[in-house]
Amino acid sequence: TMNFSSAATILFMACLNASSSGFVFVNPPTQRIARTFVATPAKALATTSLHAASDPDDEIAAIHRNADATFAIIDVDGGGTLSRAELTNHLSVSGYNTETIDKIFNKMDVNKDDEISRQEFRDGMILLTALQSAPGLGNYNAEFAKEMCEDADQVFQSADADGNGEIDKEELRSHIGRSFANYSEAAIDEIFRQIDANSDGTITQEEFRDAFCKSSALRQAIGEGPNYN
């Protein structure tokens, strides 16, 4: 059995440092490789292996889709922007300290209006490549895909209250509300939209599993399952 929560409490980053060539993540001693924040999308795409698509446009689109799903989970009031408090509340659960969270927020808040727009979040996830595999933000613990899919199926069964093999919006709202009452209806609607890949108004087990396995933010928001301890 893996230990997601204890791994997440080891900070993914010790701090963010600015350099002339971009931004650098300085990792704690337990991390072997320091990840570099490169200054252009093209360079960023050249350094990440999260997405297998060979076309850079396809890779950017995939990162944007993942970013939108994560954004929806952090945006608990459904206001369409992320406040510093929302980002702090979300990332502190994954083990980040306040200083690191503030540095991430400040890097993403390009226009310095003290909130992160959806586009700023998308751009940040491309340029700050280490975030694409960071706890609470990206495809963290992707090496445990089998266990996460098992968890996804168990969480799906828990959310599928009527047992018909699909989750509707009310079932998702009820499931999230049992543990995360602070989510607004608008926020849950957006989370539902992000998981419902074919936009047919219900979430199939396959759609749920796909989203759950890709997104550590979704696992954090909706329930991690028995392998998370």
Salt bridges, closest charged atoms under 4 A:
ASP68 OD1 - ARG118 NH1 3.82
ASP68 OD2 - ARG122 NH2 2.70
GLU99 OE2 - LYS103 NZ 3.27
ASP102 OD1 - ARG84 NH1 3.26
ASP114 OD1 - ARG84 NH2 3.16
GLU150 OE2 - LYS146 NZ 2.71
ASP153 OD1 - ARG209 NH2 2.95
GLU170 OE2 - ARG173 NH1 2.61
ASP189 OD1 - LYS169 NZ 3.95
ASP189 OD1 - ARG173 NH2 2.84
GLU190 OE2 - ARG118 NH2 3.82
GLU190 OE2 - ARG193 NH2 2.75
ASP210 OD2 - LYS214 NZ 3.47
